[in-house]
Amino acid sequence: MGFFLEVVLGGLMAGVLYSLVALGFVLIFKASGVFNFAQGAMVLFAALAMARLAEWIPPMLGIENLLLANLIAFALAVVIMIALAWVIERLVLRPLVNQEAIALLMATLGVTYFLDGFGQTIWGSDVYEINLGISKDPLIILDKVFEGGILVNRDDILAAAIAIALVALLALFFQKTATGRALRAVADDHQAAQSIGIPLNRIWVIVWSVAGFVALVAGMVWGSKLGVQFSLAILALKALPVVILGGFTSIPGAIIGGLIIGVGEKVSEVYLGPIIGGGLENWFAYALALVFLLIRPQGLFGERIIDRV
Amino acid sequence: MSEKKIGDVILDLKGISLSFGGVKALTDISFDVREHEIRAIIGPNGAGKSSMLNVINGVYTPQHGEIVFRGQHFHKMNPRKVAEMGVGRTFQNLALFKGMSVLDNIMTGRSLRMHSGVFAQMIRFGPAEREEIAHRERVEKIIDFLEIQSYRKTPVGMLPYGLQKRVDLGRALAMEPSLLLLDEPMAGMNVEEKQDMSRFVLDVNDEFGTTIVLIEHDMGVVMDISDRVVVLDYGKKIGDGSPDEVRNNEDVIAAYLGVAH
């Protein structure tokens, strides 16, 4: 029982990370109807920025406090991601207003490759680390209930806390603010949104900035766990089955979808792996997504597609 | 409505021509709209009515012609600028925010009038909270006016067609427009729904003094509520005047009923 819980917990923690990336996809899709293939590249780009800035700034300013250095690097990385959102809106989205979704998808593919290359040009292409100053020693919990207790990583707990805070923030933003309402409006109908005076361009900059911010948080948490390297961008693609599972338009869906896939992967790898052979972890998420596409294409929490005939 | 005061010309369209590739949608159309009036644009299907509305609204850019709105001259309009100048519109094929509730849909109409910062709104900071409440009050009045109180929280995608049309009108009204463009507000409605919608249009015009430009291909309804009517056929203007003048115009009769050869 203790071992099973440990596997589940490990899965949940991995799931939180998938959720963070999936959130970025959902945000942009919700607000602009664009499937942003570049979300993974944005995670890598943001993580590289954060890692390198945290490395460069302290010697420049003579800061020795790790927390302060991280905060400055984080703040600068936020500014960079906002600038990036602005540039993407100007150069990519604006010329493509009212074009087919497929044209926009192709454009985001272009952005993906550009960001992958450009990121490594300015930030470097080695493996970098983000040190959040958390001890790597695992915590042992519930050792009174189970023999040996359950091992939990401290950085996993931090990741979960950050994810919860981020989701609360986004929920407030979307549900309680006029800007959030405008974002949802733009998602539903560009033309109608324009007719009531909602500025499409500004809305897009805002939503890409928010997605950039989410990418930064995801990149920071992932980077601190696995190191900042190119494989982050590929790992981020795991978020695709997550959004299919959770629904393209649902923020809670992204979170729960991520958790289901995280747990499913780990549990199936550990318990089914020995029976049908290993490597289950690599394709489990996609197989699950496929099943969902067949039986519930809008995902767990996606908006039902209501079509009047 | 007999007591209504019709004011000066606020919108003047001069020699508007619009074509898509080789297809001429509008040819040299000129007409004006006076303050507080209900001005209808009618014509058979494909006459260019919606194109005309989209030119006024800035969705289409005419190749020739000029638009004079409140003394300002424009070669082309821009949808957002037009909204800022107090022009609201509804859509022929409903363009509502389907996933959002009736209330939220209409609240979006207040976008241009909300000024609190995002963070103030998130933490429900005092002034931001008061602003939201003030806007909510206006929106509730519109909801009462359109008699859709019981659907407040319903996602609009789930409402029947006639009610969706009302929400569309409500969203435009929330802008407190001085000029309202209605694109076939009664299309696809049954007689009862048409009567309701006519009543709303008249009330908006009467109570708020809103100038209304209305497109319709059903002549009957329009003749009853409009002050002046423009008739288009194949992108050309074939009639302009009071409902009675238009009704007796031979070109108009020919366009609607066909001519014997």
Interface residues (C-beta under 8 A of the other chain):
Chain A: L169 L172 F173 K176 T177 A178 T179 G180 R181 A182 R184 A185 A187 D188 D189 Q191 A192 A193 Q194 S195 I196 G197 I198 P199 L200 T249 E303 I306 R308
Chain B: N57 V59 P79 R80 A83 E84 G88 R89 F91 A95 L96 F97 K98 G99 M100 D104 N105 M107 T108 G109 R110 S111 L112 M114 S116 V118 Q121 M122 R124 E132 G157 M158 Y161 R171 A172 A174 M175
